[in-house]
Amino acid sequence: MGDYNPIFERILARAQQEDDLITAYIAYGIYKERKRDFLIDQKEKIGAPVPQATIEIYHDGWNDGQIDLAWNKAAGMLATFAVSYADEEKKEAVRSALKEAVRGKFWKDVGVNAVANLFFAVGTIALYLLLKFIGFDLIDKLRTLSSWLP
């Protein structure tokens, strides 16, 4: 199996500095994916299992610069995920608000306003008829008033 691989500890140390364990796990996954690709490529080239010495050379190649690249890629992936998630949540919130407006409060408000307008119209007609009944013709008074205007 070979010697202990300290890459995870180096990535984890960065996570503790930046208080970001999720990015560390993703960065380690990126490291493991690159290592897997390297081992597959080496195995195809030599046609046999990769010697431990070659694996150790690969591990030694993972300096701070390589860890920074993996870390930055992981942080970028998290940022992309966060933006995508926020966009989906925003779309869902808008969809939900529109559904609520169309199904719920909107139609309820339309109904309340229709009933209020109906009562106003019936009340106005009743007032007109009451005034006409007691001998006050509102329409005739409005016609007289309009004849005074130029």
N, C-alpha and C positions, 0 to 999 in steps of 0.2 A: 504494500500500500504506500509506502514512502513516508517521508517526514510530514510533519504538521504544516498545513497551509495557513499562513497568518493573514491572508487577504481580508477575511471577514472581520478580524479584530481591527484592522486598519480602517475599514469602512465604518465599523461600529464606533471607533474612536471619533471619527468625524461626526457621526450622528450625535454623540454625546456633546460635542462642541456646539453643534447647531440645534440641539434638542429636536431632532427630526428622525425618528426611528423608521417611519414609513419609507422615506427616501432611501435610507440605508438598505432596507430589505430589497427595494427595487434595484438599487445600484448593485447589490450583491447578485441579484438575479441576472443583471446585464453581464456582470463578470462571469457567472457560470455559463451563460449562453455563449459568450465569446470563447471561453475555455473549451466548451463542448465542440464548437465549430473548429477551433484549432486542433483538437485531438482527432476529430474526424478527418480533417484535411491531412494531418500528419500520417494517420493510419493509411489513407489512400495512397500517399506518396511512397511510403516505405513498404506497404503491403504486410505489415505486422503490427502488433501492439506497440504503442509509443513508449520508448524507454523512459525510465524515471528521470534520467538526467535531462532529457528534453522537456519534461513537465516542470522540473525545477527551474530551468532556464525561462520557461514561460512565466512561472510565478515571479521570478526575479524581475521580469520585464514590467510587472505591474507596479510601477513606481507611483509617486504622488500625482504625477501628471495623468497617468491612466486612470487612477481613482477619481481625480477631478473630472475627467471626461465622462466616466460612468455616472458620477454623482450629478453632473449637470444634465446629462441625458435623462436620468431618473427624475430630477426636479422638473424638467421640461414635460416629461410624460405626465407627471402629477398635475402640473398646471393645465395642460391640455385636457386632462380628465375633469378637473375642477370647472373649467370654462364650459366644457360640453355638458357636464351635469347641471350647472347653473342655467345654461340655455334651455335644457329640457325641463327643468323645474319651472322656469319662467313661462315657457310655452304651456305647460300644464296648468299653471296658475291662471293664465289668461283664458285658456279653454274653460276652466272651472268657473271663472268669474262670468264669462259670457253665457255659459249654460245656466248659471244661477240667475243672471239678469233676464234671460229669455223665459226660463221656466218659472222662476220664483217671483221675485219682487216686481219685475217689470209688468207682468200681466196682472198682478195684484193691484199695482198702482193704476193701471189702465182701467180696471174694474171700478176702483174707488172713485176715480175721476168721472167715469161715465155715470155712475149713480149720483154723484154730486151735481153734475150738469143736468141730469134728469130732474132732480129735486128743484134746482134753480129754475128750470124752464116751467115746471108745473106750478111752482110758487109765483112766478111772474105772471103766468096766465091767470091764476086764481086771484092775484091782486088786481089785475086789469078788469076781470069780470066783477069783482067786488066793487071797485070804483065805478064801473059802468052801472052797476045795480043801484048804487046810491045817487046816481045822476051826474057823476063826474066822468066825462068822456076824454080820456087821456089823449087819444089819437086826434080828436078835434082840437084840443089845446095845443098840441105839437104843430098842427097845420097852421093855426093862428100865429103861433110864435115864428114859424118859418116865413110867413108872409111879411113880417116886420124886418126880416134880414134882407140886405141888398142882394 
